[in-house]
Amino acid sequence: MTPSAILAWLSTLDNEETKQTKLKARLPGTCDWVQDIPELQAWISGQSQHPVLWCYGLPGHGKSMLSSVIIDELERILCRPKQALVYVYSDYDKKIKGPDLLLSICRQLASQCSELPWQLVKLYSQTAPEGRRPDIDETMLLNVAMCDAFSHVFIVVDGIDGVTRDWGRELLLEKLQWMCNHGARVLISSGTHGDRPERCGCLEDIEDALQGEPQLLMRPREKDVVAFVE
């Protein structure tokens, strides 16, 4: 029973590789303006009364790149080991299920603890021999307990609209918002078919779940477009 075996039992999603692939495609001098967005800075600093920030934009407008730049900035300013950062990528070409997303969050939180939580070690010893992973309730109990162990937890979910709908995206968002009650701050990005999410019927479940949360339109600036074309 090694820590690496327990972490692999939780999830094998490689979000770090996805982030690095995105950032390698970033052109010099682009996306620097992201760190100056007032809504984003209020979310990071905790000055916003809302721990959830919903970022949206048209397909092909670089939302995943912007999410990766935000993640990179959070990693730079993070005060470890008191604070934790987790992130998950999903899109229409690489759909994931809600439970797998929560398990990936669980793995990333556990990997940033000074030692694996005793609750996780106990659950592994009880359920791994049966050939099963944690169910939703077990996963959330672990996630909440680990959120309580950090002073702040930042969660970035890129492409929430790429999560399969068979389990219920509203339920997934409910679980993420539950973690906000335990010190987490959650940034969620999604695509739209217009410049406002309420005009996009395929996001009705997300809109209902995030009603009242701050929204931020993500789109490239002119100098970024020029750099890409050149």
N, C-alpha and C positions, 0 to 999 in steps of 0.2 A: 504494500500500500504506500506508494510514493506520491508526493505532491503532483508531479507531472502526470501520473496516471489518473489521479482524481480530476485534474483540470481537463484532461483529454476526454474523460467520461462525461463531463458537463457539455463541452462543445468543441468542435474542430474548425469552426469558421475562422478564416484567416483575414481579419479586417485590416491588420497592419499592412499586409501585402497590397491590398486594394488601395489603401491610403497612399502608400509609396508610389504605386503606379500612377495615381492621379497627380501627385505632386511632381513627378518626373516630367510630366507633360506640361507643366506650368512654364510659361514664358517669362523671362526676367522682367521685373517691373510691373507685372500684371497682378491684379487682385490685392494690391497693397492697401487700397482704400477700405477694404473690409473692416479692418481694425478701428476705423473711424466712424462706423455706423452707430449713432446714438442708441438705437434700440438694442443692438448687440452688446454694447458696452454696459448698458443698464442691466441686461440679463446676466452678464458675466460677473459684474460687481455686486449683484444682489440689490441694487437700487430700485429695480423694477419690483413692483408688488406681485408680479406674476412670475412664477418659476418656470413657466413653459413659454417658449417662443416658437411660433409657427412660421417657417420660411417657405415661400412658394415661388414658382416661376414656370415659364414655358419650357417645353422639352428642347434640349439643345442649347439652353442659355447658361450652361456651366454651373448648375446647382451643386453637383457632386464635387466639382473643383473648388467652389466656394466653401462647401462644407469641410473639405480637406484642409483648406487654408485656415479655417476657424479652428479645427482640431489641432493643427500645427501651432497656432498661436496659443491655444489653451495649454498645450504641452510645454510651451516656453515659459509661461507665467505661473504654472501650477506650483503650489507649495506642498511638496511631498515631504514626509509621508502622510501628512494630515488630510490632504485632498486627493481625490481620485478622478480619473477621466476614463470613460468607456465610450465606444462608438461602434456602430453597426451600419453596414452598407447593404442596401437592397435595391433592385431595379427590375424592370420587366424582363430582362434577359437572365437575371439571377435572382429569381423570387425566393423568399424564405418564408417560413411559417412563423406565426406569432410566438408560439412556445419556444421555437429555436432561437428567436431573437432575444427573448428573456433569458434563456440559458446562456447565450453568448455574453450578455451583460453580467450574469452570475459568475461566469468563468473569469471575465476581466476584473471584476471587483475582487474576487478571491485571490487572483494573482498579485494584486497590489496590497493585500493585507500583510502585515509583518509575519504572520503565520496563518495557515488555513484555519478558518473558524471551526470550532469543535462540532458545531451543528452539521457542517458539511462533511467532516470526517465520519461522524456517526451515521449520517444518511448514506454515505457511500458504502460503509461496511454492512449496512442493512439491506440495501437495494441492488447494489452492483452484482452480487452473486446471483440475484434473480434475473439478471439480464435486462434491467430497466433503468431508465434515467429518472430524475425528479419529475413529478407531475407539476401542474401549474401552481397549486397551493404550496407545495414544498419549495419550488423555485422562488416564489414571492416571499416566503418567510425568510429564506436565505438572503435575498436581495435587500429586504428591509433591514434585517439585522446588520448587514454589512454597511448599508447607508448610515445607520446609526453610529457605526464605528469610526466614520470619517467626519471631519468638520464640514466638508463640502464634497458633493459628488456631481460631476458634470457628465451628462449623457447626451450624445449626438446620434440621432437616427436619421440617416440620409436615405431618402426614397421610401417613406412610409407607404406611399401608394403602390410600391412594388411588393408589399407584403401580401401574401395570399389571403383571400377573403373567406376561405372555408372555416376558419376558426373565429373570425370576427375582429376587424381592425378596431372597432369601438371598444371591445373588451381589452385589446392590447393597450390602447391609449389610456383606458381606465387604470390599468396596472401601472403604467408609467406615471400617471398623475398621483397614484397612491404613493409611489416612491418619493414624490415631491413633498409629501407630508413628513418625510423623514430626512429632509435636507438635500434632496436631489434637485438639480436644475436641468431641464430637458429642452433641447433644441431639436425640432422636427422639421424636415424638409419634404416637400412633395411637388409633383408637377401639376400643372393646370392646362386647360385648353383655352384659357383667356387670361386677361390681366388681373382678374379677381377670382378667388376660389369659389365664391358663391355662384358663379356662372358656369361652373363645371359640375355636371350632374354625377360624374363618376366619383366625386369626392364628398358626396352628401354625408356618408357615415363619419368621415374625418371631420367635416365641418361641424356636425352635430356634437361630436366629442370635444372639439376644441373651441366651442362657442364661448366668446368672451375673452379668449386668450389673445395676446398681441400678435399681429401679423406683420410680416416683412416681405416685400417683393424683392426677389433676387434676380438680377439681370446684369449682364456685363456692362461696364462703362465704355465710353467711346474709345478711349485710348487702348483698352484691352482688345476691342474688336480690330482696331487699326494694327496693333502688334500681331494679332493672329493672321490677318490678311497678308501682311508684309512677310 
